[in-house]
């Protein structure tokens, strides 16, 4: 269904969709329509005729996008409640951004330099790690470790 139609019918279909998504969440199931997406090539830089200069962007179906948001909110709440992530976590965190992370790092580093303290910095990106070494078993082990396996 077209997103505009869903927006127009939001008041009518919100409750039934909530019931459906909650039931799917309890069952741990994802409907096929929610798994499908259109992959669109987006130009990065360089020569437009070179296919290597495009990156694939996943555009999920509208119900899939809604389901992704529900899952994200549940996982974020779980991670916060279990204190899995600290205040320094910026990626995939509501109200925080890469820019906010850089500002925090800059402030910490300049304060340390001003006070003549040593500085160590470790930064990681799980997304980058997954794109480089995407191992299903490693991901499953991590999800299990944080009790996200159910």
N, CA, C and O atoms as a GROMACS GRO file, in nm:
protein
  600
    1UNK      N    1   0.085  -0.117   0.000
    1UNK     CA    2   0.000   0.000   0.000
    1UNK      C    3   0.090   0.124   0.000
    1UNK      O    4   0.193   0.126   0.067
    2UNK      N    5   0.052   0.225  -0.073
    2UNK     CA    6   0.129   0.348  -0.084
    2UNK      C    7   0.134   0.421   0.051
    2UNK      O    8   0.032   0.428   0.120
    3UNK      N    9   0.251   0.475   0.089
    3UNK     CA   10   0.263   0.543   0.218
    3UNK      C   11   0.162   0.656   0.238
    3UNK      O   12   0.115   0.678   0.350
    4UNK      N   13   0.128   0.728   0.132
    4UNK     CA   14   0.032   0.838   0.145
    4UNK      C   15  -0.106   0.786   0.187
    4UNK      O   16  -0.175   0.849   0.267
    5UNK      N   17  -0.145   0.671   0.132
    5UNK     CA   18  -0.273   0.609   0.169
    5UNK      C   19  -0.270   0.572   0.317
    5UNK      O   20  -0.366   0.596   0.390
    6UNK      N   21  -0.158   0.514   0.361
    6UNK     CA   22  -0.145   0.476   0.502
    6UNK      C   23  -0.151   0.600   0.593
    6UNK      O   24  -0.211   0.595   0.700
    7UNK      N   25  -0.088   0.710   0.550
    7UNK     CA   26  -0.094   0.833   0.630
    7UNK      C   27  -0.237   0.885   0.642
    7UNK      O   28  -0.280   0.928   0.749
    8UNK      N   29  -0.309   0.880   0.532
    8UNK     CA   30  -0.448   0.929   0.532
    8UNK      C   31  -0.536   0.843   0.621
    8UNK      O   32  -0.631   0.893   0.682
    9UNK      N   33  -0.506   0.714   0.629
    9UNK     CA   34  -0.587   0.621   0.708
    9UNK      C   35  -0.528   0.594   0.846
    9UNK      O   36  -0.573   0.502   0.915
   10UNK      N   37  -0.430   0.672   0.888
   10UNK     CA   38  -0.357   0.645   1.012
   10UNK      C   39  -0.449   0.626   1.132
   10UNK      O   40  -0.430   0.533   1.210
   11UNK      N   41  -0.548   0.712   1.147
   11UNK     CA   42  -0.638   0.702   1.263
   11UNK      C   43  -0.717   0.572   1.262
   11UNK      O   44  -0.750   0.517   1.367
   12UNK      N   45  -0.748   0.523   1.143
   12UNK     CA   46  -0.831   0.402   1.129
   12UNK      C   47  -0.748   0.275   1.146
   12UNK      O   48  -0.794   0.179   1.208
   13UNK      N   49  -0.627   0.275   1.091
   13UNK     CA   50  -0.550   0.150   1.088
   13UNK      C   51  -0.442   0.140   1.196
   13UNK      O   52  -0.379   0.035   1.209
   14UNK      N   53  -0.419   0.246   1.273
   14UNK     CA   54  -0.313   0.244   1.373
   14UNK      C   55  -0.331   0.131   1.475
   14UNK      O   56  -0.238   0.055   1.500
   15UNK      N   57  -0.450   0.120   1.532
   15UNK     CA   58  -0.475   0.017   1.634
   15UNK      C   59  -0.462  -0.124   1.578
   15UNK      O   60  -0.392  -0.206   1.637
   16UNK      N   61  -0.527  -0.156   1.463
   16UNK     CA   62  -0.510  -0.291   1.407
   16UNK      C   63  -0.363  -0.323   1.374
   16UNK      O   64  -0.317  -0.435   1.396
   17UNK      N   65  -0.290  -0.223   1.320
   17UNK     CA   66  -0.148  -0.247   1.290
   17UNK      C   67  -0.069  -0.273   1.417
   17UNK      O   68   0.019  -0.359   1.419
   18UNK      N   69  -0.100  -0.199   1.523
   18UNK     CA   70  -0.033  -0.220   1.650
   18UNK      C   71  -0.054  -0.363   1.699
   18UNK      O   72   0.041  -0.428   1.742
   19UNK      N   73  -0.176  -0.411   1.692
   19UNK     CA   74  -0.208  -0.548   1.735
   19UNK      C   75  -0.130  -0.649   1.650
   19UNK      O   76  -0.073  -0.744   1.703
   20UNK      N   77  -0.129  -0.627   1.520
   20UNK     CA   78  -0.057  -0.719   1.430
   20UNK      C   79   0.092  -0.719   1.461
   20UNK      O   80   0.152  -0.826   1.475
   21UNK      N   81   0.152  -0.601   1.473
   21UNK     CA   82   0.296  -0.593   1.498
   21UNK      C   83   0.332  -0.650   1.635
   21UNK      O   84   0.436  -0.715   1.648
   22UNK      N   85   0.249  -0.626   1.737
   22UNK     CA   86   0.276  -0.683   1.869
   22UNK      C   87   0.273  -0.835   1.865
   22UNK      O   88   0.357  -0.902   1.925
   23UNK      N   89   0.176  -0.889   1.793
   23UNK     CA   90   0.164  -1.035   1.782
   23UNK      C   91   0.285  -1.093   1.708
   23UNK      O   92   0.341  -1.194   1.749
   24UNK      N   93   0.325  -1.028   1.600
   24UNK     CA   94   0.443  -1.073   1.526
   24UNK      C   95   0.568  -1.066   1.613
   24UNK      O   96   0.653  -1.155   1.608
   25UNK      N   97   0.578  -0.960   1.695
   25UNK     CA   98   0.692  -0.945   1.786
   25UNK      C   99   0.694  -1.061   1.886
   25UNK      O  100   0.800  -1.119   1.911
   26UNK      N  101   0.577  -1.094   1.943
   26UNK     CA  102   0.568  -1.204   2.039
   26UNK      C  103   0.605  -1.338   1.976
   26UNK      O  104   0.669  -1.422   2.039
   27UNK      N  105   0.565  -1.357   1.851
   27UNK     CA  106   0.594  -1.482   1.781
   27UNK      C  107   0.736  -1.486   1.725
   27UNK      O  108   0.786  -1.593   1.688
   28UNK      N  109   0.800  -1.371   1.718
   28UNK     CA  110   0.933  -1.364   1.660
   28UNK      C  111   0.932  -1.384   1.510
   28UNK      O  112   1.028  -1.436   1.453
   29UNK      N  113   0.824  -1.343   1.447
   29UNK     CA  114   0.811  -1.363   1.302
   29UNK      C  115   0.815  -1.229   1.229
   29UNK      O  116   0.773  -1.125   1.280
   30UNK      N  117   0.867  -1.236   1.107
   30UNK     CA  118   0.870  -1.118   1.020
   30UNK      C  119   0.804  -1.158   0.889
   30UNK      O  120   0.852  -1.248   0.821
   31UNK      N  121   0.694  -1.092   0.852
   31UNK     CA  122   0.627  -1.125   0.727
   31UNK      C  123   0.718  -1.100   0.606
   31UNK      O  124   0.804  -1.011   0.609
   32UNK      N  125   0.698  -1.178   0.502
   32UNK     CA  126   0.780  -1.165   0.381
   32UNK      C  127   0.777  -1.022   0.326
   32UNK      O  128   0.880  -0.972   0.283
   33UNK      N  129   0.661  -0.957   0.328
   33UNK     CA  130   0.651  -0.820   0.276
   33UNK      C  131   0.742  -0.724   0.353
   33UNK      O  132   0.792  -0.627   0.296
   34UNK      N  133   0.762  -0.751   0.480
   34UNK     CA  134   0.847  -0.664   0.561
   34UNK      C  135   0.995  -0.690   0.536
   34UNK      O  136   1.080  -0.607   0.568
   35UNK      N  137   1.027  -0.806   0.479
   35UNK     CA  138   1.166  -0.840   0.449
   35UNK      C  139   1.210  -0.786   0.314
   35UNK      O  140   1.329  -0.771   0.288
   36UNK      N  141   1.114  -0.756   0.229
   36UNK     CA  142   1.146  -0.708   0.094
   36UNK      C  143   1.177  -0.559   0.096
   36UNK      O  144   1.125  -0.483   0.178
   37UNK      N  145   1.265  -0.521   0.003
   37UNK     CA  146   1.299  -0.380  -0.010
   37UNK      C  147   1.343  -0.353  -0.154
   37UNK      O  148   1.386  -0.444  -0.225
   38UNK      N  149   1.331  -0.231  -0.193
   38UNK     CA  150   1.386  -0.188  -0.322
   38UNK      C  151   1.526  -0.136  -0.296
   38UNK      O  152   1.548  -0.053  -0.208
   39UNK      N  153   1.621  -0.186  -0.374
   39UNK     CA  154   1.758  -0.138  -0.362
   39UNK      C  155   1.782  -0.041  -0.476
   39UNK      O  156   1.769  -0.076  -0.594
   40UNK      N  157   1.816   0.081  -0.441
   40UNK     CA  158   1.835   0.187  -0.539
   40UNK      C  159   1.981   0.232  -0.537
   40UNK      O  160   2.036   0.259  -0.430
   41UNK      N  161   2.045   0.240  -0.654
   41UNK     CA  162   2.183   0.289  -0.657
   41UNK      C  163   2.188   0.441  -0.640
   41UNK      O  164   2.118   0.514  -0.709
   42UNK      N  165   2.271   0.486  -0.547
   42UNK     CA  166   2.288   0.629  -0.522
   42UNK      C  167   2.432   0.667  -0.559
   42UNK      O  168   2.528   0.606  -0.512
   43UNK      N  169   2.446   0.768  -0.642
   43UNK     CA  170   2.577   0.813  -0.689
   43UNK      C  171   2.658   0.871  -0.574
   43UNK      O  172   2.607   0.951  -0.496
   44UNK      N  173   2.786   0.829  -0.564
   44UNK     CA  174   2.875   0.880  -0.460
   44UNK      C  175   2.959   0.994  -0.516
   44UNK      O  176   2.939   1.110  -0.481
   45UNK      N  177   3.054   0.959  -0.603
   45UNK     CA  178   3.142   1.059  -0.664
   45UNK      C  179   3.216   0.994  -0.779
   45UNK      O  180   3.214   0.872  -0.795
   46UNK      N  181   3.282   1.074  -0.857
   46UNK     CA  182   3.357   1.023  -0.970
   46UNK      C  183   3.275   1.026  -1.098
   46UNK      O  184   3.185   1.108  -1.114
   47UNK      N  185   3.308   0.934  -1.188
   47UNK     CA  186   3.238   0.928  -1.316
   47UNK      C  187   3.105   0.857  -1.299
   47UNK      O  188   3.098   0.747  -1.244
   48UNK      N  189   3.000   0.921  -1.347
   48UNK     CA  190   2.865   0.865  -1.331
   48UNK      C  191   2.845   0.736  -1.410
   48UNK      O  192   2.755   0.658  -1.377
   49UNK      N  193   2.926   0.713  -1.512
   49UNK     CA  194   2.910   0.591  -1.592
   49UNK      C  195   2.977   0.470  -1.528
   49UNK      O  196   2.956   0.357  -1.573
   50UNK      N  197   3.057   0.492  -1.424
   50UNK     CA  198   3.126   0.382  -1.355
   50UNK      C  199   3.034   0.326  -1.247
   50UNK      O  200   3.005   0.395  -1.149
   51UNK      N  201   2.990   0.200  -1.262
   51UNK     CA  202   2.899   0.141  -1.162
   51UNK      C  203   2.960   0.135  -1.022
   51UNK      O  204   2.886   0.133  -0.923
   52UNK      N  205   3.092   0.133  -1.012
   52UNK     CA  206   3.158   0.129  -0.882
   52UNK      C  207   3.143   0.258  -0.803
   52UNK      O  208   3.175   0.262  -0.684
   53UNK      N  209   3.095   0.363  -0.869
   53UNK     CA  210   3.077   0.492  -0.802
   53UNK      C  211   2.937   0.510  -0.744
   53UNK      O  212   2.897   0.621  -0.710
   54UNK      N  213   2.865   0.402  -0.733
   54UNK     CA  214   2.731   0.406  -0.676
   54UNK      C  215   2.727   0.315  -0.554
   54UNK      O  216   2.795   0.213  -0.549
   55UNK      N  217   2.649   0.354  -0.456
   55UNK     CA  218   2.630   0.266  -0.340
   55UNK      C  219   2.483   0.224  -0.336
   55UNK      O  220   2.394   0.303  -0.366
   56UNK      N  221   2.460   0.099  -0.299
   56UNK     CA  222   2.321   0.053  -0.291
   56UNK      C  223   2.252   0.106  -0.165
   56UNK      O  224   2.309   0.099  -0.056
   57UNK      N  225   2.132   0.157  -0.181
   57UNK     CA  226   2.054   0.204  -0.067
   57UNK      C  227   1.927   0.121  -0.060
   57UNK      O  228   1.854   0.108  -0.158
   58UNK      N  229   1.903   0.065   0.057
   58UNK     CA  230   1.789  -0.021   0.081
   58UNK      C  231   1.668   0.065   0.118
   58UNK      O  232   1.671   0.138   0.217
   59UNK      N  233   1.563   0.057   0.038
   59UNK     CA  234   1.439   0.130   0.068
   59UNK      C  235   1.333   0.027   0.104
   59UNK      O  236   1.275  -0.036   0.016
   60UNK      N  237   1.308   0.008   0.236
   60UNK     CA  238   1.213  -0.095   0.278
   60UNK      C  239   1.069  -0.057   0.245
   60UNK      O  240   1.038   0.059   0.219
   61UNK      N  241   0.984  -0.158   0.247
   61UNK     CA  242   0.841  -0.132   0.230
   61UNK      C  243   0.793  -0.050   0.350
   61UNK      O  244   0.858  -0.049   0.454
   62UNK      N  245   0.681   0.018   0.336
   62UNK     CA  246   0.630   0.100   0.445
   62UNK      C  247   0.603   0.016   0.571
   62UNK      O  248   0.646   0.056   0.679
   63UNK      N  249   0.532  -0.099   0.559
   63UNK     CA  250   0.514  -0.181   0.680
   63UNK      C  251   0.648  -0.230   0.736
   63UNK      O  252   0.664  -0.240   0.858
   64UNK      N  253   0.743  -0.259   0.648
   64UNK     CA  254   0.875  -0.301   0.693
   64UNK      C  255   0.945  -0.192   0.771
   64UNK      O  256   1.011  -0.218   0.872
   65UNK      N  257   0.930  -0.069   0.723
   65UNK     CA  258   0.992   0.045   0.790
   65UNK      C  259   0.930   0.066   0.928
   65UNK      O  260   1.000   0.094   1.026
   66UNK      N  261   0.798   0.052   0.937
   66UNK     CA  262   0.729   0.065   1.066
   66UNK      C  263   0.778  -0.044   1.161
   66UNK      O  264   0.806  -0.018   1.277
   67UNK      N  265   0.787  -0.167   1.109
   67UNK     CA  266   0.833  -0.278   1.192
   67UNK      C  267   0.978  -0.256   1.237
   67UNK      O  268   1.011  -0.285   1.352
   68UNK      N  269   1.063  -0.205   1.149
   68UNK     CA  270   1.201  -0.174   1.186
   68UNK      C  271   1.204  -0.076   1.302
   68UNK      O  272   1.284  -0.092   1.395
   69UNK      N  273   1.119   0.027   1.299
   69UNK     CA  274   1.116   0.126   1.406
   69UNK      C  275   1.070   0.064   1.538
   69UNK      O  276   1.124   0.097   1.644
   70UNK      N  277   0.973  -0.025   1.530
   70UNK     CA  278   0.926  -0.094   1.652
   70UNK      C  279   1.038  -0.178   1.710
   70UNK      O  280   1.061  -0.177   1.831
   71UNK      N  281   1.108  -0.252   1.624
   71UNK     CA  282   1.218  -0.336   1.669
   71UNK      C  283   1.329  -0.250   1.728
   71UNK      O  284   1.384  -0.282   1.834
   72UNK      N  285   1.364  -0.140   1.659
   72UNK     CA  286   1.468  -0.050   1.708
   72UNK      C  287   1.433   0.004   1.847
   72UNK      O  288   1.518   0.006   1.936
   73UNK      N  289   1.308   0.047   1.865
   73UNK     CA  290   1.267   0.100   1.995
   73UNK      C  291   1.275  -0.007   2.104
   73UNK      O  292   1.319   0.022   2.215
   74UNK      N  293   1.234  -0.130   2.072
   74UNK     CA  294   1.240  -0.238   2.170
   74UNK      C  295   1.384  -0.274   2.205
   74UNK      O  296   1.417  -0.293   2.322
   75UNK      N  297   1.471  -0.282   2.105
   75UNK     CA  298   1.611  -0.315   2.130
   75UNK      C  299   1.677  -0.202   2.210
   75UNK      O  300   1.752  -0.229   2.304
   76UNK      N  301   1.650  -0.078   2.173
   76UNK     CA  302   1.709   0.036   2.244
   76UNK      C  303   1.666   0.037   2.390
   76UNK      O  304   1.747   0.061   2.479
   77UNK      N  305   1.537   0.012   2.415
   77UNK     CA  306   1.486   0.007   2.552
   77UNK      C  307   1.553  -0.106   2.630
   77UNK      O  308   1.593  -0.088   2.745
   78UNK      N  309   1.566  -0.223   2.566
   78UNK     CA  310   1.630  -0.338   2.631
   78UNK      C  311   1.775  -0.304   2.667
   78UNK      O  312   1.819  -0.330   2.779
   79UNK      N  313   1.848  -0.245   2.572
   79UNK     CA  314   1.989  -0.212   2.595
   79UNK      C  315   2.002  -0.108   2.706
   79UNK      O  316   2.095  -0.116   2.787
   80UNK      N  317   1.911  -0.012   2.711
   80UNK     CA  318   1.915   0.091   2.815
   80UNK      C  319   1.880   0.031   2.951
   80UNK      O  320   1.948   0.057   3.050
   81UNK      N  321   1.772  -0.049   2.956
   81UNK     CA  322   1.729  -0.111   3.081
   81UNK      C  323   1.835  -0.203   3.140
   81UNK      O  324   1.853  -0.208   3.261
   82UNK      N  325   1.906  -0.275   3.054
   82UNK     CA  326   2.009  -0.370   3.099
   82UNK      C  327   2.145  -0.302   3.115
   82UNK      O  328   2.244  -0.367   3.150
   83UNK      N  329   2.148  -0.172   3.088
   83UNK     CA  330   2.271  -0.093   3.100
   83UNK      C  331   2.385  -0.153   3.018
   83UNK      O  332   2.500  -0.160   3.063
   84UNK      N  333   2.352  -0.196   2.896
   84UNK     CA  334   2.451  -0.254   2.805
   84UNK      C  335   2.536  -0.143   2.744
   84UNK      O  336   2.655  -0.162   2.720
   85UNK      N  337   2.475  -0.029   2.718
   85UNK     CA  338   2.548   0.083   2.658
   85UNK      C  339   2.562   0.195   2.760
   85UNK      O  340   2.476   0.213   2.846
   86UNK      N  341   2.670   0.269   2.748
   86UNK     CA  342   2.693   0.380   2.839
   86UNK      C  343   2.662   0.513   2.772
   86UNK      O  344   2.612   0.517   2.660
   87UNK      N  345   2.692   0.621   2.842
   87UNK     CA  346   2.666   0.755   2.789
   87UNK      C  347   2.752   0.786   2.668
   87UNK      O  348   2.718   0.874   2.588
   88UNK      N  349   2.864   0.715   2.653
   88UNK     CA  350   2.952   0.744   2.540
   88UNK      C  351   2.901   0.682   2.409
   88UNK      O  352   2.956   0.709   2.302
   89UNK      N  353   2.798   0.600   2.418
   89UNK     CA  354   2.740   0.540   2.297
   89UNK      C  355   2.664   0.646   2.219
   89UNK      O  356   2.571   0.707   2.272
   90UNK      N  357   2.704   0.669   2.094
   90UNK     CA  358   2.637   0.770   2.012
   90UNK      C  359   2.567   0.710   1.892
   90UNK      O  360   2.460   0.756   1.853
   91UNK      N  361   2.625   0.607   1.832
   91UNK     CA  362   2.565   0.546   1.714
   91UNK      C  363   2.434   0.478   1.748
   91UNK      O  364   2.423   0.411   1.851
   92UNK      N  365   2.334   0.496   1.664
   92UNK     CA  366   2.203   0.433   1.679
   92UNK      C  367   2.141   0.466   1.814
   92UNK      O  368   2.070   0.384   1.872
   93UNK      N  369   2.167   0.587   1.864
   93UNK     CA  370   2.113   0.631   1.991
   93UNK      C  371   2.030   0.756   1.969
   93UNK      O  372   2.077   0.855   1.913
   94UNK      N  373   1.906   0.750   2.014
   94UNK     CA  374   1.814   0.863   1.995
   94UNK      C  375   1.870   0.989   2.062
   94UNK      O  376   1.914   0.984   2.177
   95UNK      N  377   1.868   1.098   1.990
   95UNK     CA  378   1.914   1.225   2.045
   95UNK      C  379   2.064   1.245   2.038
   95UNK      O  380   2.114   1.348   2.084
   96UNK      N  381   2.137   1.149   1.983
   96UNK     CA  382   2.282   1.162   1.970
   96UNK      C  383   2.318   1.142   1.823
   96UNK      O  384   2.244   1.079   1.747
   97UNK      N  385   2.433   1.195   1.785
   97UNK     CA  386   2.473   1.186   1.645
   97UNK      C  387   2.625   1.175   1.635
   97UNK      O  388   2.696   1.186   1.734
   98UNK      N  389   2.672   1.154   1.513
   98UNK     CA  390   2.817   1.153   1.489
   98UNK      C  391   2.877   1.288   1.527
   98UNK      O  392   2.985   1.294   1.587
   99UNK      N  393   2.807   1.395   1.493
   99UNK     CA  394   2.858   1.529   1.526
   99UNK      C  395   2.866   1.547   1.677
   99UNK      O  396   2.966   1.600   1.728
  100UNK      N  397   2.764   1.504   1.750
  100UNK     CA  398   2.766   1.515   1.896
  100UNK      C  399   2.883   1.435   1.953
  100UNK      O  400   2.948   1.478   2.048
  101UNK      N  401   2.909   1.318   1.895
  101UNK     CA  402   3.020   1.235   1.938
  101UNK      C  403   3.153   1.307   1.916
  101UNK      O  404   3.239   1.306   2.004
  102UNK      N  405   3.170   1.368   1.800
  102UNK     CA  406   3.293   1.441   1.771
  102UNK      C  407   3.313   1.559   1.866
  102UNK      O  408   3.425   1.587   1.907
  103UNK      N  409   3.205   1.627   1.901
  103UNK     CA  410   3.214   1.740   1.994
  103UNK      C  411   3.258   1.691   2.131
  103UNK      O  412   3.343   1.754   2.195
  104UNK      N  413   3.202   1.580   2.178
  104UNK     CA  414   3.241   1.523   2.307
  104UNK      C  415   3.388   1.486   2.305
  104UNK      O  416   3.463   1.517   2.398
  105UNK      N  417   3.431   1.418   2.199
  105UNK     CA  418   3.572   1.377   2.187
  105UNK      C  419   3.662   1.500   2.186
  105UNK      O  420   3.763   1.504   2.256
  106UNK      N  421   3.626   1.600   2.107
  106UNK     CA  422   3.706   1.723   2.098
  106UNK      C  423   3.719   1.789   2.236
  106UNK      O  424   3.828   1.826   2.277
  107UNK      N  425   3.607   1.802   2.307
  107UNK     CA  426   3.610   1.865   2.439
  107UNK      C  427   3.696   1.786   2.537
  107UNK      O  428   3.774   1.844   2.613
  108UNK      N  429   3.681   1.654   2.536
  108UNK     CA  430   3.760   1.570   2.627
  108UNK      C  431   3.909   1.580   2.595
  108UNK      O  432   3.992   1.592   2.686
  109UNK      N  433   3.942   1.576   2.467
  109UNK     CA  434   4.083   1.579   2.427
  109UNK      C  435   4.146   1.715   2.456
  109UNK      O  436   4.258   1.722   2.506
  110UNK      N  437   4.075   1.824   2.426
  110UNK     CA  438   4.133   1.956   2.452
  110UNK      C  439   4.147   1.981   2.602
  110UNK      O  440   4.244   2.043   2.645
  111UNK      N  441   4.053   1.933   2.682
  111UNK     CA  442   4.065   1.946   2.828
  111UNK      C  443   4.186   1.869   2.878
  111UNK      O  444   4.262   1.918   2.962
  112UNK      N  445   4.204   1.748   2.827
  112UNK     CA  446   4.318   1.666   2.869
  112UNK      C  447   4.450   1.730   2.830
  112UNK      O  448   4.545   1.731   2.909
  113UNK      N  449   4.457   1.785   2.709
  113UNK     CA  450   4.580   1.852   2.664
  113UNK      C  451   4.606   1.976   2.750
  113UNK      O  452   4.719   2.001   2.792
  114UNK      N  453   4.500   2.054   2.776
  114UNK     CA  454   4.514   2.174   2.859
  114UNK      C  455   4.566   2.140   2.998
  114UNK      O  456   4.644   2.216   3.056
  115UNK      N  457   4.524   2.026   3.051
  115UNK     CA  458   4.566   1.982   3.185
  115UNK      C  459   4.690   1.895   3.180
  115UNK      O  460   4.733   1.840   3.281
  116UNK      N  461   4.749   1.884   3.061
  116UNK     CA  462   4.872   1.806   3.038
  116UNK      C  463   4.858   1.661   3.081
  116UNK      O  464   4.950   1.601   3.136
  117UNK      N  465   4.740   1.606   3.056
  117UNK     CA  466   4.717   1.464   3.083
  117UNK      C  467   4.732   1.386   2.953
  117UNK      O  468   4.710   1.441   2.844
  118UNK      N  469   4.770   1.261   2.964
  118UNK     CA  470   4.780   1.175   2.846
  118UNK      C  471   4.641   1.142   2.792
  118UNK      O  472   4.542   1.146   2.866
  119UNK      N  473   4.635   1.110   2.666
  119UNK     CA  474   4.507   1.081   2.602
  119UNK      C  475   4.516   0.951   2.524
  119UNK      O  476   4.606   0.934   2.442
  120UNK      N  477   4.424   0.861   2.550
  120UNK     CA  478   4.407   0.739   2.470
  120UNK      C  479   4.268   0.744   2.411
  120UNK      O  480   4.173   0.785   2.477
  121UNK      N  481   4.256   0.702   2.286
  121UNK     CA  482   4.126   0.705   2.220
  121UNK      C  483   4.104   0.574   2.147
  121UNK      O  484   4.188   0.531   2.069
  122UNK      N  485   3.991   0.512   2.173
  122UNK     CA  486   3.951   0.390   2.102
  122UNK      C  487   3.812   0.414   2.048
  122UNK      O  488   3.720   0.448   2.123
  123UNK      N  489   3.796   0.396   1.921
  123UNK     CA  490   3.666   0.416   1.858
  123UNK      C  491   3.637   0.296   1.770
  123UNK      O  492   3.725   0.245   1.701
  124UNK      N  493   3.513   0.252   1.773
  124UNK     CA  494   3.480   0.135   1.690
  124UNK      C  495   3.345   0.158   1.624
  124UNK      O  496   3.262   0.236   1.669
  125UNK      N  497   3.327   0.086   1.515
  125UNK     CA  498   3.201   0.092   1.443
  125UNK      C  499   3.157  -0.049   1.411
  125UNK      O  500   3.217  -0.116   1.326
  126UNK      N  501   3.053  -0.094   1.478
  126UNK     CA  502   3.002  -0.228   1.453
  126UNK      C  503   2.951  -0.240   1.310
  126UNK      O  504   2.966  -0.345   1.247
  127UNK      N  505   2.891  -0.134   1.259
  127UNK     CA  506   2.841  -0.137   1.122
  127UNK      C  507   2.956  -0.161   1.025
  127UNK      O  508   2.946  -0.245   0.936
  128UNK      N  509   3.065  -0.087   1.042
  128UNK     CA  510   3.181  -0.103   0.954
  128UNK      C  511   3.238  -0.244   0.971
  128UNK      O  512   3.274  -0.308   0.872
  129UNK      N  513   3.245  -0.293   1.093
  129UNK     CA  514   3.294  -0.428   1.117
  129UNK      C  515   3.209  -0.530   1.043
  129UNK      O  516   3.262  -0.622   0.981
  130UNK      N  517   3.078  -0.514   1.050
  130UNK     CA  518   2.989  -0.610   0.984
  130UNK      C  519   3.002  -0.605   0.833
  130UNK      O  520   2.989  -0.709   0.767
  131UNK      N  521   3.027  -0.488   0.776
  131UNK     CA  522   3.042  -0.480   0.631
  131UNK      C  523   3.173  -0.542   0.587
  131UNK      O  524   3.184  -0.591   0.475
  132UNK      N  525   3.272  -0.542   0.674
  132UNK     CA  526   3.402  -0.599   0.638
  132UNK      C  527   3.407  -0.749   0.663
  132UNK      O  528   3.461  -0.824   0.582
  133UNK      N  529   3.352  -0.793   0.775
  133UNK     CA  530   3.368  -0.933   0.815
  133UNK      C  531   3.233  -0.995   0.850
  133UNK      O  532   3.223  -1.070   0.947
  134UNK      N  533   3.133  -0.965   0.773
  134UNK     CA  534   2.997  -1.009   0.804
  134UNK      C  535   2.991  -1.160   0.826
  134UNK      O  536   2.978  -1.236   0.731
  135UNK      N  537   2.999  -1.200   0.950
  135UNK     CA  538   2.986  -1.340   0.986
  135UNK      C  539   2.857  -1.357   1.065
  135UNK      O  540   2.840  -1.298   1.172
  136UNK      N  541   2.770  -1.436   1.012
  136UNK     CA  542   2.640  -1.457   1.075
  136UNK      C  543   2.657  -1.510   1.217
  136UNK      O  544   2.588  -1.465   1.309
  137UNK      N  545   2.747  -1.605   1.236
  137UNK     CA  546   2.765  -1.666   1.368
  137UNK      C  547   2.816  -1.566   1.472
  137UNK      O  548   2.774  -1.569   1.587
  138UNK      N  549   2.907  -1.477   1.430
  138UNK     CA  550   2.958  -1.376   1.522
  138UNK      C  551   2.844  -1.283   1.565
  138UNK      O  552   2.831  -1.250   1.682
  139UNK      N  553   2.764  -1.242   1.468
  139UNK     CA  554   2.651  -1.154   1.498
  139UNK      C  555   2.553  -1.223   1.594
  139UNK      O  556   2.508  -1.162   1.691
  140UNK      N  557   2.521  -1.348   1.568
  140UNK     CA  558   2.430  -1.424   1.655
  140UNK      C  559   2.488  -1.434   1.795
  140UNK      O  560   2.415  -1.419   1.894
  141UNK      N  561   2.619  -1.461   1.807
  141UNK     CA  562   2.684  -1.470   1.938
  141UNK      C  563   2.672  -1.337   2.014
  141UNK      O  564   2.644  -1.336   2.134
  142UNK      N  565   2.694  -1.225   1.944
  142UNK     CA  566   2.684  -1.093   2.008
  142UNK      C  567   2.541  -1.066   2.054
  142UNK      O  568   2.518  -1.019   2.165
  143UNK      N  569   2.444  -1.096   1.967
  143UNK     CA  570   2.304  -1.074   2.003
  143UNK      C  571   2.265  -1.160   2.123
  143UNK      O  572   2.191  -1.115   2.210
  144UNK      N  573   2.314  -1.284   2.127
  144UNK     CA  574   2.286  -1.373   2.239
  144UNK      C  575   2.349  -1.319   2.367
  144UNK      O  576   2.288  -1.322   2.474
  145UNK      N  577   2.473  -1.269   2.356
  145UNK     CA  578   2.543  -1.214   2.472
  145UNK      C  579   2.462  -1.102   2.537
  145UNK      O  580   2.459  -1.091   2.660
  146UNK      N  581   2.397  -1.020   2.455
  146UNK     CA  582   2.318  -0.909   2.508
  146UNK      C  583   2.170  -0.946   2.525
  146UNK      O  584   2.084  -0.860   2.539
  147UNK      N  585   2.144  -1.076   2.524
  147UNK     CA  586   2.010  -1.133   2.544
  147UNK      C  587   1.908  -1.078   2.444
  147UNK      O  588   1.794  -1.048   2.480
  148UNK      N  589   1.951  -1.065   2.320
  148UNK     CA  590   1.861  -1.022   2.213
  148UNK      C  591   1.830  -1.139   2.120
  148UNK      O  592   1.791  -1.119   2.005
  149UNK      N  593   1.848  -1.260   2.169
  149UNK     CA  594   1.828  -1.379   2.087
  149UNK      C  595   1.684  -1.425   2.085
  149UNK      O  596   1.652  -1.521   2.015
  150UNK      N  597   1.598  -1.360   2.160
  150UNK     CA  598   1.458  -1.404   2.164
  150UNK      C  599   1.368  -1.294   2.121
  150UNK      O  600   1.246  -1.312   2.118
   0.00000   0.00000   0.00000
